[in-house]
Amino acid sequence: MLAGILKLLTKEGFKSSHDIRKRLPALLELMSGTTGHYSKTRRDPTEFVVVPNWVTDKTGKMVKQGTQKIYPNTKYLTYMINPRRKKGKELWRGETLYPDEQYISKVGREYEEPGSWYSPDVLTSMEYVIRPSKGGMGTDITNPGILRRIKTSDIKKRNPKFNDEFWSHVNLPPDLQELSHISLIPTLIARLRRGGFSEARILSTIKQILAKKKPSGAADWKFYNRGGIASL
């Protein structure tokens, strides 16, 4: 059923990622794991990659025996794209519940302060909720990965000059970062998608998020939107 909904809502798929396209609500993209938009390029059938050739010896052990060439097995390469939204309604950030020096990007630090980067794409931010390439970022039972969300309407109330027609990542100053909240429902969905049930640690994560406070003492989380779960 969900696949059918995606097909109906994404008839304009296979367009350039630079186009401004109609997108699904962020929560639906997070649940389905796709933007519903794809690009397709023709593959060169003569191109190949060289990989180790593994065989089973007489004892049943896998051993490397030379190399082999792998050629494309399909005529086209199809991949998901993230078209620009007509207007950004929210910004997202994937991070650990508490800052951890070992996961702070050196490249990002060269340009702006850690914790200041936000993205209009929830699927991009989801990759930082649990990130195996950074040594298990987000899987620590006492410091789980979470998703933060900021409504651009809240940002514009504080800074009317804020440009909400952004394309990619946005760097926010500290006073605007304060407007973010841990988004509980999207966090749990993201953890399940990235780590599966065993690494999601749903109950433990919920307990820690509910206990998280802002410096002012106010709760640092929301279900999704103000006053309840997702407003789609």
Wavefront OBJ file of the C-alpha trace (Angstrom):
o trace
v 0.000 0.000 0.000
v 2.783 2.406 0.926
v 4.543 1.600 -2.357
v 1.361 2.480 -4.210
v 1.092 5.809 -2.381
v 4.698 6.593 -3.258
v 4.077 5.872 -6.943
v 1.034 8.128 -6.990
v 2.829 10.963 -5.250
v 6.026 10.718 -7.293
v 4.855 10.630 -10.906
v 7.484 13.249 -11.641
v 10.342 10.936 -10.683
v 13.519 10.514 -12.709
v 14.110 14.286 -12.828
v 17.260 16.261 -12.168
v 18.153 16.646 -8.499
v 18.697 20.357 -9.226
v 15.026 20.871 -10.074
v 12.558 22.121 -7.493
v 10.128 19.216 -7.138
v 7.145 18.319 -5.025
v 8.333 16.153 -2.157
v 6.680 13.835 0.316
v 6.336 15.030 3.926
v 9.568 14.352 5.809
v 7.983 11.734 8.070
v 6.774 9.703 5.071
v 10.216 9.892 3.488
v 11.727 8.682 6.739
v 9.249 5.797 7.049
v 9.664 4.689 3.432
v 13.396 5.360 3.212
v 13.067 7.171 -0.111
v 12.358 10.588 -1.573
v 10.389 8.901 -4.360
v 12.571 10.606 -6.981
v 15.212 8.791 -9.006
v 17.716 9.373 -11.772
v 18.697 6.840 -14.408
v 21.938 6.711 -16.407
v 23.004 4.239 -19.077
v 25.887 1.965 -18.113
v 28.850 1.185 -20.353
v 28.732 -2.619 -20.774
v 32.506 -2.727 -21.376
v 33.398 -1.141 -18.032
v 34.394 -3.496 -15.242
v 35.883 -3.612 -11.757
v 38.568 -6.061 -10.627
v 37.824 -7.870 -7.360
v 39.409 -10.797 -5.492
v 38.207 -14.209 -6.604
v 37.166 -16.264 -3.578
v 36.809 -20.042 -3.847
v 36.153 -22.884 -1.412
v 39.059 -25.249 -0.853
v 38.821 -28.963 -0.008
v 38.401 -28.220 3.699
v 35.464 -25.890 3.079
v 37.476 -22.780 3.828
v 37.139 -19.679 1.658
v 40.484 -18.730 0.085
v 41.491 -16.032 -2.381
v 42.511 -17.340 -5.794
v 43.498 -14.598 -8.186
v 41.068 -11.917 -9.330
v 37.981 -11.630 -11.499
v 36.348 -8.924 -13.582
v 32.811 -7.853 -12.720
v 30.767 -6.309 -15.533
v 27.444 -4.459 -15.226
v 24.477 -6.815 -15.110
v 21.920 -4.121 -15.926
v 21.630 -1.650 -18.791
v 20.901 1.314 -16.514
v 22.058 2.524 -13.114
v 19.175 3.894 -11.060
v 19.790 5.901 -7.913
v 17.743 8.039 -5.562
v 18.065 11.822 -5.724
v 17.064 14.547 -3.281
v 15.366 17.269 -5.340
v 15.153 20.703 -3.836
v 11.900 21.377 -2.009
v 9.750 24.272 -3.181
v 10.042 25.773 0.274
v 11.812 24.493 3.355
v 9.469 24.002 6.298
v 11.941 22.357 8.629
v 15.596 21.598 9.226
v 17.051 18.376 10.599
v 20.246 17.313 12.314
v 21.455 13.825 13.207
v 23.784 13.681 16.205
v 24.419 11.910 19.486
v 22.316 12.806 22.524
v 25.363 14.439 24.095
v 28.344 15.905 22.189
v 31.247 13.483 21.793
v 34.621 14.801 20.637
v 35.537 11.620 18.760
v 32.627 12.066 16.325
v 33.146 15.732 15.478
v 34.086 16.171 11.828
v 37.482 17.803 11.275
v 36.332 19.138 7.915
v 33.202 20.700 9.392
v 35.198 22.208 12.257
v 37.399 24.060 9.760
v 34.426 26.087 8.558
v 31.972 26.409 11.442
v 31.416 25.434 15.063
v 30.449 21.796 15.752
v 26.710 21.291 16.106
v 25.755 24.129 13.796
v 25.051 22.214 10.575
v 21.435 21.380 9.694
v 19.890 19.863 6.567
v 16.455 20.217 4.922
v 16.604 16.494 4.064
v 15.637 14.133 6.847
v 17.156 11.132 5.013
v 20.533 12.877 4.862
v 20.372 13.670 8.580
v 19.270 10.110 9.364
v 22.705 8.867 8.279
v 24.211 10.588 11.335
v 21.840 8.985 13.851
v 23.753 5.713 13.608
v 26.949 5.989 11.593
v 29.123 2.823 11.520
v 31.817 4.577 9.464
v 32.526 6.748 12.508
v 33.256 3.881 14.847
v 29.722 3.059 15.896
v 28.470 6.632 16.315
v 24.972 6.578 17.787
v 25.071 2.987 19.054
v 26.414 3.754 22.547
v 23.707 2.723 25.002
v 24.373 5.789 27.198
v 24.686 8.243 24.302
v 22.307 7.185 21.519
v 22.012 8.898 18.152
v 19.004 11.206 17.766
v 17.324 13.521 15.242
v 16.833 17.208 15.958
v 14.225 19.288 14.156
v 13.618 23.016 13.787
v 10.594 24.593 12.117
v 11.701 27.340 9.759
v 8.650 29.349 10.812
v 10.112 29.489 14.340
v 13.447 30.613 12.917
v 11.795 33.389 10.923
v 9.987 34.645 14.016
v 13.361 35.191 15.651
v 15.153 36.234 12.475
v 12.733 37.582 9.803
v 15.621 37.860 7.306
v 16.308 34.118 7.377
v 16.221 32.668 3.840
v 14.135 29.474 3.827
v 14.780 28.765 0.133
v 17.881 26.720 0.906
v 19.334 23.960 -1.242
v 21.665 21.989 0.970
v 23.120 22.168 4.470
v 22.522 25.293 6.530
v 24.803 26.657 9.222
v 22.880 28.074 12.169
v 24.220 30.443 14.840
v 23.807 29.425 18.517
v 20.680 31.518 19.088
v 18.851 29.663 16.295
v 20.195 26.257 17.314
v 18.423 26.803 20.644
v 15.099 26.504 18.801
v 15.732 22.859 17.923
v 14.205 19.911 19.767
v 14.855 16.196 19.702
v 12.114 14.795 17.496
v 11.110 11.597 19.289
v 9.047 9.707 16.692
v 11.450 10.401 13.788
v 14.388 9.481 16.035
v 12.936 6.062 16.771
v 12.126 5.442 13.097
v 15.635 6.508 12.081
v 17.249 4.250 14.689
v 15.212 1.263 13.515
v 16.076 1.920 9.885
v 19.786 2.455 10.536
v 20.502 -0.147 13.197
v 17.627 -2.605 13.247
v 15.776 -3.567 16.408
v 18.869 -4.828 18.244
v 20.815 -1.556 17.959
v 17.799 0.779 18.103
v 17.356 0.110 21.854
v 13.929 1.738 21.760
v 13.018 1.736 25.470
v 16.435 2.895 26.652
v 16.512 5.655 24.013
v 13.014 6.893 24.911
v 13.905 7.023 28.597
v 17.028 9.103 27.956
v 15.302 11.469 25.538
v 12.442 12.149 27.962
v 14.982 13.046 30.644
v 16.943 15.442 28.400
v 16.603 19.104 29.350
v 17.687 22.346 27.750
v 19.974 24.676 29.753
v 16.833 26.602 30.742
v 15.381 23.460 32.326
v 12.681 23.051 29.654
v 12.153 19.688 27.967
v 14.479 19.203 25.002
v 12.139 16.971 23.006
v 8.812 16.807 21.173
v 6.908 13.884 19.706
v 7.284 15.499 16.297
v 5.308 18.711 15.997
v 4.116 21.152 18.596
v 1.216 19.647 20.559
v 1.477 16.052 19.385
v 2.623 13.596 16.770
v 3.166 14.464 13.135
v 1.031 17.051 11.462
v 1.037 15.824 7.888
l 1 2 3 4 5 6 7 8 9 10 11 12 13 14 15 16 17 18 19 20 21 22 23 24 25 26 27 28 29 30 31 32 33 34 35 36 37 38 39 40 41 42 43 44 45 46 47 48 49 50 51 52 53 54 55 56 57 58 59 60 61 62 63 64 65 66 67 68 69 70 71 72 73 74 75 76 77 78 79 80 81 82 83 84 85 86 87 88 89 90 91 92 93 94 95 96 97 98 99 100 101 102 103 104 105 106 107 108 109 110 111 112 113 114 115 116 117 118 119 120 121 122 123 124 125 126 127 128 129 130 131 132 133 134 135 136 137 138 139 140 141 142 143 144 145 146 147 148 149 150 151 152 153 154 155 156 157 158 159 160 161 162 163 164 165 166 167 168 169 170 171 172 173 174 175 176 177 178 179 180 181 182 183 184 185 186 187 188 189 190 191 192 193 194 195 196 197 198 199 200 201 202 203 204 205 206 207 208 209 210 211 212 213 214 215 216 217 218 219 220 221 222 223 224 225 226 227 228 229 230 231 232
